[in-house]
Amino acid sequence: MSSRALVMARIRRALADVPRTEAPSEVAVERTYLRRHGDRTPAETADLLAENLADYRAVVHRTDAAALPALIARLLTARNATTVVVPPGLPADWLSATEVRRVPDTAELTPHDLDAVSSVVTGCAVAIAETGTVVLDASPDQGRRRITLVPDHHICVIGVPVQVVDSVPEALERLDPSRPQTWISGPSATSDIELDRVEGVHGPRTLEVVLVTAANPPAEDAVFLTSRPHQAS
């Protein structure tokens, strides 16, 4: 018996008591597990997200909607960016304060083209505080998956508190399982057996996350960056 036949036989035995006409959607899945760990206010949830993102060596900024264009312009200038990939649904005012040349996210863009681009700016689908994770789902303000994998510098804008949840179960409830998803926890990194960390191997070397608060913004841009050594990811 081949390996495939053996696997399929085991699956059939496991499903022996399941009617052939039964669909997964017809059976309720018990979800009695803990949905979140502790009770937090929206502000505390945003603080936890910032802390965990920084722990993964992302750079976290806080601002409000009015100051967002100037902050993005400043971040692009600090990187000496000459080009930036722009998803088709990115709000126009986000880049209104910069003169960096826009590169539209189109099907014609090749990996070689993207490799020559300085930065990419996107929104996000949802952010998870407990894991320090940003989730993209290729919505118009995020663009095709590849534009956030090839450029070396990614600026991701997150609305606070509307796009921030405490836990993974809460995030999954907001996501469409039929859409392509990218889950990001910090910049791309890998380590060899001696724990020598190399960043930018299979994604952006630098991830900058901008938390845009709806009210009561801080007096000035606050940056969180951890220097704690990390192991393989």
N, C-alpha and C positions, 0 to 999 in steps of 0.2 A: 504493500500500500504506500502510495506517495505521501509526502508531508502534507500536501494540500488536501488530499482525501482524508487523511487522519484528522486534520483540523476541522474540516467540514463535518465529519462524523461526530466529533465531540460537540460541535455547536448544535447539531440536530438532536443529540441525546439531551442536551441541556434545555432545549426548547420543546421537548416531547409533549409537555402538558399545555402548550400554548396553541390555541386554535390558529389555523393557517390564515384565516380572514381577519385576525385581530391586528389592528394598527397601533403603533406606539402612542399615538395621540389619544387613544381610547383608554389608556391606563394611567391613572393618577400616580405621580411619583411622590413618595413621602419625603417631605423636606423639613424634618424636625431638628436639623442640625443648627448650631448657633450661627446666627446671621451676622453678628458683629460682636466685638470684644469690648464691652464697656459702653457707657453712655457718654456721648460728647455733644457739645454744641457745634453748630456749623463752623464757628471760628476755630474751635479746638480741632475739628476734623481737618480744616485747611492747614493748621499748624502741623498736624501729624503728617499730612501729605508732603509739606515742604521739608520736614525733618527727614522723612524716609527717602525722598528724591535726592536730597543732599547726601544722604548716607550712601547712595549709589553713585555719587560723584557727578550728579547733574548740578547745574548752577540754577538756583531758583531766585526769581525776582518777583516783587510784589508792586502793583501799581493799580490805578483805576482807569476807566475807559478813556477819560480825557487825556491822560498822560501816556497812554499806550503807544501812539504813533511815535512820539519823541523817544520813548524807551527802545522801541524796535530799531529806530534809526541809529541810536547810540550803540546798540549791540552789534549792528552790521558794520558800523564805522570801526569799532574796536577790533573787529576781525579783518579789517581792510577788505571787506567784501566788495567785489566789483559786479557780481551778478547774484540774483536770488530767484529761485524757482517759486512760482506763484500758482497755487491751485485755482481752478476756475471760479470757485465760490468764496474765495477769501475776501472778507470785507475790504473795500477799496481804501477806507480811511486808515487801516492798519499800517499801510506803507506810504501814507501821504506826506510824511516828514522826511523821507529819504529819496535820494536821486539815483540809488543803485539800480542798474539796469535789470528790468524784469524779464524772466524767462518763463513764458506760459507753459503750464503742464499740458502737453499734447501727446498724442499717440506717436508723433514723429520723433520725439526725443529718444535718443539711444542711450545706453549705459555710458558710452564714451562722452556724449554730450553732457550728461549729468555729472560725470566725474570732473568735468571742467568748471562746474558751477560752484560758486563760493558757499552759498547758504540756501536753506529752504525755510519758509515760514508757513506754519499750518495752525489750524485749530485742532480740536480733539473731539472724540465721541464722549468719553467719560474718563475720570481719573479716580484711582482707588487709594485712599489714604493709608489703610493698614499695610499695604504692600509697596507703596511708592510707585505705582504703575500708571502709565498713561496709555489709553487705548485709542487707536485710530481705526476707523471703519470705511475709509475711502469715500466719505461724504464730500460734497463739493468744496468745503473749506479745508479739506485734508488732502485731496487729490489722490492720484494713483499711488499704490504702495511703494513703488520703486523710487519715487522722489524723496522719500524719507529714509531710504537705505543707502543710496549712493553718495550724495553730497556729504562733506565732512562736518558740516555745522547745521544743526537743526534748532530753530526757535519754535517752540510749541506754546500756544496761548490757551489758557484754561480759564473759563468763567467760574468765579467763586461767589456764592456756594452752589450755583445751579448745576455745574458739571462735576462736582466732587461728591463721591459717596464714601462710606466707611469701608465696605468690604467687597470681596469678589462676588458673593451671591447677589448683592445689590447692583453691582455693575452688570452682571449677566442679564438681569431683568430689563435693563435699558438697551441692550444690544440685540441686533437682528442677526440670528445665527446664519442667515443666508449671505451676509455681506463678508467680504474679505477683511480680516482683522489683523492688526499689528499691536502686540502688547509690548510696551517699552518700559523697562525699569533701569533708568540711567543710560549713559552712553554705551555704545558697543564696546565690549571688552572680552578678552579671553586670557587664560593663564596656562603656562606649560607645567610640567610635572614639578618644576622647581619654584612654582608660584610667581614667575616673572610675568607681570601683567602688561598686556599690550592692548591699547585702545584703538578703535577705528578699523578693526579687521573685517567685520561684516556689518557695518552700519556707521552712523555718524560718530566721529571722535569726540565731538563736543555737543552736549544736549543742554540747551538753555530753556527753562520752563518759566513762563510768565503767568503768574496768578493775578487775574484781573478781578478786583473786588467790586461789588455792586455799590457799597457804601462804606463810609468811614475808612478811607485809604490811609496808609501810613504817611507820616510827614515827608519821608523821602524814600527813594528806592532802597529796599532791603535785600541783601544778597546773602544766601546761605550756601556754604561750601564746606564739606567735610574733608579732612586730610587723613582720616582713618585708613590704614592699609586694608586692602580687600584680597580675598582669595578668588579662586576660579569662579566664573559665572557662566 
